[in-house]
Amino acid sequence: MSLGAYIRSRLFGDDVPPRRTQGKFPVKDKAALAKVLAVLGASRLSQNINQLARAVNIGALPVTPETDAELRDACRAVMDMRDELLRALGKMPGAAP
């Protein structure tokens, strides 16, 4: 129990509900944010980029080293966007829905 919680419990008793705090960056429109995440998931963009990267890795798609690096960067960018959107919704990336 934090010092502040202890002081509140001593002053106001145990019946006081715990304080609710907002995250570091409160979301103003969770519905819109959830819609963006749904569109990103439905777009299959990450799967398509991953298939291109896989084809590059097995040699089925002739690509220069620069293109290979760009495909890998694109995969990471999509994963980063997904993780940031989940964090904005208060979810942990990698956790079950």
N, C-alpha and C positions, 0 to 999 in steps of 0.2 A: 504494500500500500504506500502510495506516495505521501509526502508530507502534507500536500494540499488536500488530498482525499482524507487523511487522518483528521486534519483540522476541521474540514466540513462535517465529518461524521461526529466529531465531538461537539461542534456548535449546533448542528441541525438534527442530529440523531441519525439512525441507520435507515430511516424511511425515505431519505432524499435519493431520488434517482441519480445515477452517474451522469456526469456532464458529458454532453455530446460535443465533439470537436470536429471541425471540418478539416479535410486534408490540406496539404500545403498549397495546392492549386485547386480550389473548389470548381466543380463543373457546373456551368450555368444551364446547360441543356443536355441532360443525360440521354433523352430520347434521340436527339440528333446525333450524339456521339455513338450511341448504340447502333443507329442506322448506318453510320459510316463504317463501323466495324463489320456489320452484316454484309454490306456491299463489298468490302475488301475480301471477306471470306467467300462470298458467292462468286466473285470475279475469277477465281481460280488462277489469278495472276501469279501467286507464289508457286503453285504447282507447275504452271507453264514455264516459268523461269527455271525451276528446278529440273524439269525435263530437258531443257536446253543445256543446262550445266552438265547433266548426266551424259548427254550425247557428246558433249565436248570431251568429257573425261574418258569415254570409251573409244573415241576417235571416229565416231559416226558422223560428226559434224566438223569439217575442217575449219579451225578458228585460229587466229593469231593469238599470241600471248596477251596482247592488249584486250582483245575481245573476251578472252577467258576471264581476265581480271574484272572487266566490266560486268560480266554475268554474275560473278561471285559477289561483287559489290551490290548489284541489284537484289540478289537473294538476301543479303544482310540488311539492306534498306527496308525491304518488305517485312522481314522479321522484326526489325526495330520499330517500324510503324505500328505493327500489331501489338507489340509489347507496350508501347506508349499509350495506345488507345485503351488497352486493358487496364493499365495503371490509372488512367484518367477516370475509368468507370469504377475504380476501387477494387479491381480484381488482380490477382497475382498471375503474371504470365506463366504459362506452363501448368497451371492448376486446372482441374476439371471444371466444366461450366456449371 
